[in-house]
């Protein structure tokens, strides 16, 4: 087994973004005095496994659909390059599903024990839905990622559900105000996906992969990206204004210069490959936003 190829297929550079939602939810719980280490560890592990599952499924799905080919730009795909056979990738996906299920069930057991059975069932449904969403983005006869629905899925699972769900498993309660930072993480995560789709616009358009960028067109997609960043940047201060306790709560403003640089790059690039490093930068900026927002809440 080629370990290096599997590590490359897992696309480790995408993982910091996945950590942002359980981190934000855990910080919010910590600020309320209800943090549990086991919930944080299992929530982070489950989210990372779901992100890796999505990456492996995308590698396999884009190959089988023809979206991955010699004209594609961006990071190398392992099935398309021949490093990993389609059958082995399917096996890897199945193993990852099993690991995500084990981690997710343990998370629900530890976070929802003693709760109403309906709560447990709800989280089980959400967990299964997250696994299905990770696979069906590009795999199957009618993948939703090819119909412009990827952004909505990312916003929900890596934003609202990821943050609010993690917070609930820590605390056993919901706080409507937390939907604001949760939505901010979701919008920034959708921004990372939009950068990916902007980079692949010409290839996706040619091979009928109807991402939201292909639906809107390249220019409108840039303004869509601007809207994602601006709205996410507004939601943080809005939360603090209505839940103000200390000036430390504005610590997340440290991430804003990185958002500005990202917007500048989107409107100034001439070669789509220039957007490739921007994916990593926006992912790290989102993680920084989550960490600084959380630290400000705890302090």
Buried (B, 14 or more C-beta within 10 A) or exposed (E): EEEEBBEBBBBEBBBBBBBBBBBBBBBBBBBBEBBBEEBBBBBBBBBBBBBBBBBBBBBBBBBBBEBBEEEBBBBEBBBBBEBBEEEBBBEBBEEBBEBBBBBBBBBBEBBBEEBEEEBBEBBBEBBEBBBEBBBBBBBBEEBBBBEBBBBBBBBBBBBBBBBBBBBBBBBBEEBEEBBBBBBBBBBBBBBBBBBBBBBBBBBBBBBEBBBBBBEBEBEEBBEBBBEBBEEBBEBBBBBBEEBEEEEEBBBBBBBBEBBEBBBEBBEEBEEBEEBBEBBBBBBBBBBBBBBBBBBBBBE
